[in-house]
Amino acid sequence: MNAEELTSAVHAALEHNPDIDLDRYPIKVRIDDVVRLEGEVQDIIVKRKALRTARRVAGTARIDDRLRIAAAEGISDGELRDTAVKALKREPAFAEIDVSADGDAPSGQGQDWIRVKAEDGVVRLTGEVNSLSHRRLAEVIAWWVQGSRDVDNHLHVRPPEQENDAEISDAVRLVFDKEPALDADHISVTTRNREVTLRGAVFTRDQRRRAEQDCWYIPGVHAVHNELQVVSR
């Protein structure tokens, strides 16, 4: 398949995905050494599903993700960076981590650290943390910051940990426990081959979608099967 054929195939697949509204949120597909997706999408669910659709069509070709969440209101990069730093510092799990705006690594040996930078609405995280759970939670918190349009997570885990389904499920439960809009006690989480399945009950359609969004914010999740039922109180 040449570049023109691949471009058409990816675009056609995006058009046929019912979750992707190309009329309201156009996505440009460009092919050079990689398959590049550019444009704005309405939320993290659409962003992840667009990337997954492109990967399925592109096969072994590398995907260059330049999709951004449409900004609800303007916020400067400085405000975005500072708000992200404050949100990370407020998180009890990061109490022993040196968190600050973009700068040098701490001089102390063995100390966990996170540096935050923001550019064009994209929050960039660099540093070293001691678990995959910390790495994942930091990304979710960065996504939750108002005005965040994408998160570029370059946190390293020291010592390295092997990713597995149980760890992803634990990360989802951790995020749900910190999500004020959800009652985590009514939601069960299982993960198989990095695909998360949610079962249980929520009280509104917004809560059902919020639960799915929170799963997609977590790095390493390949798919979300949302089987949550909306029930009355």
NORDA-V59652 format. One record per pair of residues at least 12 apart in sequence whose C-alpha atoms are under 10 Angstrom apart, sorted by sequence separation. I is the first residue (numbers start at 1). J is the second residue. D is the distance in Angstrom with one decimal. If there is no record, write none. Layout:
I|J|D / I|J|D
This chain:
15|27|9.8 / 26|38|8.6 / 27|39|4.8 / 28|40|9.6 / 51|63|7.7 / 88|100|9.1 / 102|114|8.5 / 103|115|6.5 / 114|126|5.7 / 115|127|6.0 / 139|151|6.7 / 172|184|9.9 / 173|185|9.5 / 187|199|5.8 / 188|200|6.0 / 212|224|6.8 / 14|27|8.6 / 26|39|6.3 / 27|40|7.1 / 37|50|8.6 / 51|64|9.1 / 86|99|8.8 / 98|111|7.5 / 99|112|8.8 / 100|113|8.3 / 101|114|8.4 / 102|115|4.8 / 103|116|8.2 / 113|126|8.2 / 114|127|4.5 / 115|128|9.3 / 125|138|8.3 / 138|151|10.0 / 139|152|8.3 / 186|199|8.5 / 187|200|4.6 / 188|201|9.1 / 198|211|8.4 / 211|224|9.9 / 212|225|8.2 / 25|39|7.3 / 26|40|7.1 / 27|41|8.0 / 37|51|7.9 / 51|65|7.3 / 85|99|6.7 / 86|100|8.6 / 97|111|7.1 / 98|112|6.3 / 99|113|5.8 / 100|114|6.6 / 101|115|5.4 / 102|116|4.8 / 103|117|8.7 / 113|127|5.3 / 114|128|6.6 / 125|139|7.9 / 139|153|6.5 / 173|187|8.8 / 186|200|5.6 / 187|201|6.3 / 198|212|8.1 / 212|226|6.5 / 14|29|9.9 / 25|40|5.9 / 26|41|8.0 / 36|51|9.8 / 50|65|9.7 / 51|66|9.9 / 84|99|9.9 / 85|100|6.0 / 86|101|9.7 / 96|111|8.3 / 97|112|5.0 / 98|113|4.5 / 99|114|4.8 / 100|115|5.3 / 101|116|4.7 / 102|117|5.1 / 112|127|7.4 / 113|128|5.4 / 114|129|7.7 / 124|139|9.3 / 138|153|8.6 / 139|154|9.7 / 173|188|8.5 / 185|200|9.1 / 186|201|5.7 / 187|202|7.8 / 197|212|9.5 / 211|226|8.4 / 212|227|9.8 / 11|27|8.2 / 24|40|9.4 / 25|41|5.6 / 51|67|8.8 / 84|100|9.4 / 85|101|6.5 / 96|112|7.4 / 97|113|5.2 / 98|114|6.2 / 99|115|5.9 / 100|116|6.4 / 101|117|6.2 / 102|118|8.7 / 112|128|5.3 / 113|129|6.5 / 123|139|9.1 / 139|155|9.1 / 172|188|9.9 / 173|189|7.2 / 184|200|9.6 / 185|201|9.4 / 186|202|7.2 / 196|212|9.4 / 212|228|9.4 / 11|28|8.1 / 22|39|9.9 / 24|41|8.8 / 25|42|7.4 / 37|54|8.4 / 48|65|9.8 / 50|67|9.0 / 84|101|8.9 / 85|102|9.6 / 96|113|8.8 / 97|114|7.1 / 98|115|8.3 / 99|116|7.8 / 100|117|9.2 / 101|118|9.2 / 111|128|8.2 / 112|129|5.0 / 113|130|9.6 / 125|142|8.6 / 136|153|8.9 / 138|155|8.9 / 172|189|7.4 / 173|190|9.9 / 184|201|9.6 / 198|215|9.3 / 209|226|8.5 / 211|228|8.9 / 11|29|6.7 / 22|40|9.8 / 24|42|9.1 / 36|54|9.3 / 47|65|9.1 / 82|100|8.6 / 94|112|9.1 / 110|128|9.2 / 111|129|8.4 / 112|130|6.9 / 124|142|8.8 / 135|153|8.1 / 172|190|9.4 / 183|201|9.0 / 184|202|9.3 / 197|215|9.6 / 208|226|7.9 / 10|29|7.4 / 11|30|9.9 / 22|41|8.8 / 35|54|8.1 / 47|66|9.7 / 48|67|9.4 / 81|100|9.3 / 82|101|7.0 / 94|113|9.2 / 110|129|9.7 / 111|130|9.3 / 123|142|6.8 / 135|154|9.0 / 136|155|9.2 / 169|188|9.5 / 170|189|8.6 / 172|191|9.6 / 183|202|7.6 / 196|215|7.6 / 208|227|9.0 / 209|228|9.4 / 9|29|9.9 / 10|30|9.8 / 21|41|8.3 / 35|55|8.8 / 47|67|6.6 / 81|101|6.9 / 94|114|9.4 / 110|130|9.7 / 122|142|9.5 / 123|143|8.1 / 135|155|6.2 / 169|189|6.1 / 170|190|9.3 / 182|202|7.6 / 183|203|9.3 / 195|215|9.9 / 196|216|9.3 / 208|228|6.4 / 7|28|9.3 / 8|29|8.5 / 20|41|8.2 / 21|42|8.8 / 46|67|9.8 / 47|68|7.6 / 81|102|8.6 / 105|126|9.2 / 106|127|9.6 / 114|135|9.7 / 122|143|9.5 / 134|155|9.3 / 135|156|7.6 / 168|189|9.5 / 169|190|6.0 / 170|191|9.5 / 182|203|9.1 / 207|228|9.5 / 208|229|7.8 / 7|29|6.0 / 8|30|9.9 / 20|42|9.0 / 47|69|7.6 / 102|124|8.8 / 105|127|7.3 / 123|145|9.3 / 135|157|7.2 / 168|190|8.9 / 169|191|5.8 / 182|204|10.0 / 208|230|7.2 / 6|29|9.3 / 7|30|6.6 / 27|50|9.0 / 35|58|7.4 / 44|67|9.7 / 46|69|9.1 / 78|101|9.5 / 102|125|8.5 / 103|126|9.6 / 104|127|9.5 / 105|128|9.1 / 132|155|9.4 / 134|157|8.5 / 166|189|9.9 / 168|191|7.0 / 169|192|9.3 / 205|228|9.6 / 207|230|8.6 / 6|30|9.3 / 7|31|6.5 / 34|58|9.4 / 44|68|8.8 / 45|69|10.0 / 101|125|9.6 / 102|126|8.3 / 114|138|8.9 / 123|147|9.6 / 132|156|8.7 / 133|157|9.5 / 166|190|8.1 / 167|191|9.0 / 168|192|9.4 / 172|196|8.7 / 182|206|9.9 / 183|207|9.2 / 187|211|9.2 / 205|229|8.9 / 206|230|9.6 / 6|31|7.8 / 10|35|9.0 / 20|45|9.4 / 21|46|8.8 / 29|54|9.3 / 43|68|8.6 / 44|69|6.9 / 89|114|10.0 / 102|127|10.0 / 121|146|9.9 / 122|147|8.9 / 123|148|6.6 / 130|155|10.0 / 131|156|8.9 / 132|157|6.3 / 165|190|8.2 / 166|191|6.8 / 169|194|9.0 / 181|206|9.0 / 182|207|6.4 / 195|220|9.2 / 196|221|7.0 / 203|228|9.8 / 204|229|9.0 / 205|230|6.4 / 4|30|9.1 / 5|31|10.0 / 11|37|9.8 / 19|45|8.5 / 20|46|6.1 / 34|60|10.0 / 35|61|6.7 / 36|62|8.5 / 37|63|7.6 / 38|64|8.7 / 39|65|9.6 / 40|66|8.8 / 41|67|6.9 / 42|68|8.6 / 43|69|5.5 / 88|114|9.0 / 116|142|9.3 / 121|147|6.6 / 122|148|6.1 / 123|149|7.8 / 124|150|8.6 / 125|151|7.6 / 126|152|8.7 / 127|153|9.4 / 128|154|8.8 / 129|155|6.9 / 130|156|8.3 / 131|157|5.6 / 132|158|9.2 / 165|191|5.3 / 166|192|8.6 / 168|194|7.2 / 169|195|9.6 / 172|198|9.9 / 181|207|6.6 / 182|208|8.8 / 194|220|6.8 / 195|221|6.1 / 196|222|7.9 / 197|223|8.5 / 198|224|7.6 / 199|225|8.8 / 200|226|9.6 / 201|227|8.9 / 202|228|6.7 / 203|229|8.2 / 204|230|5.7 / 205|231|9.4 / 3|30|8.5 / 4|31|7.8 / 10|37|9.7 / 19|46|6.4 / 20|47|8.7 / 34|61|6.2 / 35|62|6.1 / 36|63|5.9 / 37|64|6.4 / 38|65|7.1 / 39|66|6.9 / 40|67|5.7 / 41|68|6.2 / 42|69|5.7 / 43|70|7.4 / 121|148|5.5 / 122|149|5.6 / 123|150|6.3 / 124|151|5.9 / 125|152|6.2 / 126|153|6.7 / 127|154|7.0 / 128|155|5.5 / 129|156|6.3 / 130|157|5.3 / 131|158|7.1 / 132|159|9.9 / 164|191|9.1 / 165|192|5.9 / 167|194|9.8 / 168|195|9.2 / 169|196|7.4 / 181|208|10.0 / 184|211|9.4 / 194|221|5.3 / 195|222|5.4 / 196|223|6.2 / 197|224|5.9 / 198|225|6.3 / 199|226|7.0 / 200|227|7.4 / 201|228|5.4 / 202|229|6.2 / 203|230|5.2 / 204|231|7.3 / 3|31|5.8 / 7|35|8.1 / 18|46|10.0 / 19|47|9.9 / 33|61|8.3 / 34|62|5.1 / 35|63|4.8 / 36|64|4.5 / 37|65|5.6 / 38|66|4.8 / 39|67|5.1 / 40|68|4.9 / 41|69|5.1 / 42|70|5.6 / 43|71|9.7 / 88|116|9.6 / 99|127|9.1 / 120|148|9.3 / 121|149|5.2 / 122|150|4.7 / 123|151|4.8 / 124|152|4.6 / 125|153|5.0 / 126|154|4.8 / 127|155|4.9 / 128|156|4.7 / 129|157|5.1 / 130|158|5.1 / 131|159|7.8 / 132|160|8.4 / 164|192|9.0 / 165|193|6.5 / 166|194|9.2 / 168|196|8.2 / 169|197|9.3 / 182|210|8.1 / 183|211|9.9 / 193|221|9.0 / 194|222|5.5 / 195|223|4.6 / 196|224|4.8 / 197|225|4.6 / 198|226|5.1 / 199|227|5.0 / 200|228|5.1 / 201|229|4.8 / 202|230|5.0 / 203|231|5.1 / 204|232|8.0 / 2|31|9.4 / 3|32|7.4 / 6|35|8.7 / 7|36|9.6 / 17|46|9.8 / 20|49|8.0 / 33|62|8.0 / 34|63|5.8 / 35|64|5.9 / 36|65|6.2 / 37|66|5.6 / 38|67|5.0 / 39|68|6.4 / 40|69|5.5 / 41|70|5.7 / 42|71|8.7 / 85|114|9.0 / 98|127|9.4 / 119|148|10.0 / 120|149|8.3 / 121|150|6.8 / 122|151|5.6 / 123|152|6.1 / 124|153|6.0 / 125|154|5.6 / 126|155|4.8 / 127|156|6.2 / 128|157|5.8 / 129|158|6.1 / 130|159|6.5 / 131|160|7.8 / 132|161|6.8 / 164|193|8.2 / 165|194|5.7 / 181|210|7.8 / 182|211|7.4 / 193|222|8.1 / 194|223|7.0 / 195|224|5.8 / 196|225|6.1 / 197|226|6.0 / 198|227|5.5 / 199|228|4.8 / 200|229|6.2 / 201|230|5.8 / 202|231|6.2 / 203|232|5.7 / 204|233|9.6 / 3|33|9.5 / 19|49|7.9 / 20|50|7.2 / 31|61|9.8 / 33|63|9.6 / 34|64|6.3 / 35|65|8.5 / 36|66|7.0 / 37|67|6.2 / 38|68|7.9 / 39|69|8.6 / 40|70|5.3 / 41|71|9.5 / 42|72|9.6 / 85|115|8.2 / 97|127|10.0 / 98|128|9.8 / 118|148|8.8 / 119|149|9.9 / 120|150|9.3 / 121|151|8.8 / 122|152|6.9 / 123|153|8.2 / 124|154|7.3 / 125|155|6.2 / 126|156|7.7 / 127|157|8.8 / 128|158|6.5 / 129|159|8.7 / 130|160|8.2 / 131|161|7.0 / 132|162|8.7 / 164|194|7.6 / 165|195|8.2 / 181|211|8.8 / 191|221|9.0 / 192|222|9.9 / 193|223|9.2 / 194|224|8.9 / 195|225|7.4 / 196|226|8.3 / 197|227|7.1 / 198|228|6.0 / 199|229|7.5 / 200|230|8.8 / 201|231|6.4 / 202|232|8.4 / 203|233|6.5 / 3|34|9.8 / 19|50|8.7 / 33|64|9.7 / 34|65|10.0 / 36|67|9.1 / 37|68|9.9 / 39|70|8.9 / 40|71|8.7 / 85|116|6.5 / 97|128|9.1 / 98|129|9.9 / 119|150|9.9 / 124|155|9.3 / 125|156|9.9 / 128|159|9.4 / 129|160|9.7 / 130|161|9.0 / 132|163|7.8 / 163|194|9.3 / 165|196|8.7 / 179|210|9.1 / 192|223|9.8 / 197|228|9.1 / 198|229|9.7 / 200|231|9.8 / 201|232|9.5 / 202|233|9.1 / 3|35|9.1 / 17|49|8.6 / 31|63|9.6 / 84|116|7.3 / 85|117|9.1 / 97|129|7.8 / 118|150|9.7 / 136|168|9.0 / 179|211|8.8 / 191|223|9.5 / 17|50|8.3 / 31|64|9.7 / 83|116|10.0 / 84|117|8.9 / 97|130|9.7 / 118|151|9.1 / 191|224|9.1 / 30|64|9.4 / 81|115|9.8 / 82|116|8.3 / 84|118|9.0 / 118|152|9.5 / 133|167|7.6 / 137|171|7.3 / 141|175|9.0 / 176|210|9.8 / 191|225|9.8 / 14|49|9.0 / 15|50|9.9 / 29|64|10.0 / 81|116|6.3 / 82|117|8.8 / 94|129|9.3 / 117|152|9.6 / 132|167|8.0 / 133|168|8.3 / 136|171|7.1 / 137|172|9.2 / 140|175|7.7 / 144|179|9.8 / 176|211|7.5 / 179|214|8.5 / 190|225|9.9 / 14|50|6.5 / 17|53|8.1 / 80|116|9.7 / 81|117|5.7 / 82|118|8.9 / 132|168|9.0 / 135|171|9.9 / 136|172|9.3 / 175|211|9.4 / 13|50|9.0 / 14|51|9.3 / 16|53|9.9 / 80|117|8.7 / 81|118|5.2 / 97|134|10.0 / 116|153|9.8 / 133|170|8.0 / 134|171|8.9 / 137|174|8.1 / 141|178|9.7 / 14|52|9.9 / 28|66|9.7 / 80|118|6.5 / 81|119|8.6 / 133|171|5.9 / 136|174|9.9 / 137|175|7.0 / 176|214|7.6 / 11|50|9.9 / 14|53|6.6 / 27|66|9.7 / 28|67|9.3 / 78|117|8.5 / 79|118|8.8 / 80|119|8.9 / 84|123|8.0 / 115|154|9.8 / 132|171|8.6 / 133|172|9.6 / 136|175|9.1 / 172|211|9.3 / 175|214|7.2 / 176|215|8.8 / 188|227|10.0 / 10|50|9.6 / 13|53|6.7 / 14|54|7.5 / 27|67|8.0 / 77|117|8.3 / 78|118|7.0 / 80|120|9.8 / 81|121|9.1 / 93|133|9.7 / 94|134|7.8 / 114|154|9.6 / 115|155|9.0 / 175|215|8.2 / 187|227|9.9 / 188|228|9.1 / 13|54|7.5 / 77|118|5.2 / 78|119|8.5 / 80|121|7.3 / 81|122|9.2 / 84|125|9.9 / 93|134|7.5 / 114|155|7.4 / 133|174|8.5 / 137|178|9.9 / 187|228|7.7 / 11|53|9.5 / 12|54|9.9 / 76|118|8.9 / 77|119|5.7 / 80|122|8.8 / 81|123|7.0 / 113|155|9.0 / 114|156|9.7 / 133|175|9.8 / 172|214|7.7 / 173|215|9.4 / 175|217|9.6 / 186|228|9.5 / 187|229|9.8 / 10|53|7.6 / 11|54|8.3 / 13|56|9.2 / 14|57|9.9 / 76|119|8.9 / 77|120|6.6 / 78|121|9.7 / 80|123|7.7 / 81|124|8.9 / 94|137|9.6 / 113|156|9.9 / 172|215|6.1 / 175|218|8.7 / 10|54|5.6 / 13|57|7.6 / 76|120|8.4 / 77|121|6.1 / 93|137|8.9 / 94|138|8.7 / 112|156|9.9 / 171|215|8.9 / 172|216|9.5 / 9|54|8.9 / 10|55|8.7 / 12|57|9.8 / 25|70|8.8 / 75|120|9.7 / 76|121|7.8 / 77|122|8.3 / 93|138|9.6 / 112|157|9.4 / 172|217|9.5 / 10|56|8.8 / 11|57|9.6 / 75|121|8.0 / 77|123|8.7 / 91|137|9.4 / 112|158|8.7 / 169|215|9.5 / 172|218|7.5 / 7|54|9.7 / 10|57|6.0 / 74|121|9.3 / 91|138|9.1 / 168|215|9.4 / 171|218|7.7 / 6|54|9.8 / 9|57|7.0 / 10|58|7.2 / 110|158|9.2 / 171|219|9.7 / 9|58|8.5 / 88|137|9.3 / 172|221|9.6 / 7|57|9.7 / 71|121|8.3 / 88|138|6.9 / 91|141|8.7 / 168|218|8.2 / 6|57|7.9 / 7|58|9.1 / 70|121|9.8 / 87|138|9.4 / 88|139|9.6 / 168|219|8.8 / 6|58|7.1 / 68|120|9.7 / 69|121|9.1 / 168|220|7.5 / 169|221|9.6 / 68|121|8.4 / 69|122|9.6 / 88|141|6.8 / 168|221|7.4 / 68|122|8.2 / 84|138|9.6 / 87|141|6.9 / 88|142|7.8 / 87|142|7.8 / 165|220|9.4 / 85|141|9.8 / 164|220|9.3 / 165|221|9.2 / 1|58|9.6 / 84|141|7.6 / 85|142|8.7 / 87|144|9.0 / 88|145|9.9 / 163|220|8.2 / 84|142|5.8 / 87|145|7.6 / 83|142|9.1 / 84|143|8.9 / 86|145|9.8 / 84|144|8.7 / 85|145|9.8 / 81|142|9.3 / 84|145|6.1 / 80|142|9.4 / 83|145|6.9 / 84|146|8.9 / 83|146|8.3 / 84|147|10.0 / 81|145|9.3 / 83|147|9.6 / 84|148|8.9 / 80|145|7.4 / 83|148|10.0 / 80|146|7.5 / 81|147|9.9 / 151|217|9.2 / 153|219|8.8 / 79|146|9.8 / 80|147|6.5 / 81|148|9.3 / 150|217|9.9 / 79|147|9.0 / 80|148|7.0 / 77|147|8.9 / 144|214|9.0 / 75|146|8.4 / 76|147|8.5 / 77|148|9.3 / 143|214|9.2 / 74|146|9.8 / 75|147|6.0 / 73|146|8.9 / 74|147|7.2 / 75|148|9.0 / 144|217|8.9 / 72|146|8.6 / 73|147|7.0 / 140|214|7.4 / 143|217|6.9 / 71|146|9.0 / 72|147|7.2 / 140|215|9.1 / 142|217|9.4 / 143|218|9.5 / 71|147|6.2 / 72|148|9.8 / 140|216|9.1 / 141|217|9.1 / 70|147|9.1 / 71|148|7.8 / 72|149|9.6 / 140|217|5.5 / 141|218|9.9 / 69|147|9.1 / 70|148|9.3 / 71|149|6.5 / 139|217|7.3 / 140|218|6.1 / 69|148|7.8 / 70|149|6.7 / 139|218|7.0 / 140|219|8.5 / 68|148|9.1 / 69|149|4.5 / 70|150|9.8 / 137|217|9.3 / 138|218|9.4 / 139|219|7.6 / 68|149|5.3 / 69|150|6.6 / 136|217|8.5 / 137|218|7.5 / 67|149|8.8 / 68|150|5.8 / 136|218|5.8 / 137|219|9.2 / 67|150|8.0 / 68|151|9.4 / 135|218|9.4 / 136|219|6.1 / 66|150|9.0 / 135|219|8.7 / 136|220|8.6 / 133|218|9.7 / 91|178|9.5 / 132|219|9.6 / 44|143|9.1 / 47|150|9.7 / 44|149|9.1 / 43|149|8.9 / 44|150|8.8 / 41|149|9.6 / 40|149|9.0 / 45|209|9.0 / 45|210|9.9 / 48|213|9.8 / 45|212|7.5 / 46|213|9.5 / 49|216|9.4 / 44|212|9.3 / 45|213|5.9 / 48|216|7.0 / 44|213|6.2 / 45|214|9.2 / 47|216|9.2 / 48|217|9.0 / 43|213|8.0 / 44|214|8.7 / 45|215|9.1 / 46|216|9.7 / 52|222|7.9 / 44|215|9.6 / 45|216|6.3 / 52|223|8.6 / 44|216|6.6 / 45|217|8.5 / 44|217|6.9 / 48|221|9.5 / 49|222|9.2 / 48|222|8.4 / 49|223|8.2 / 48|223|8.5 / 49|224|9.8 / 45|223|9.8 / 45|224|9.2
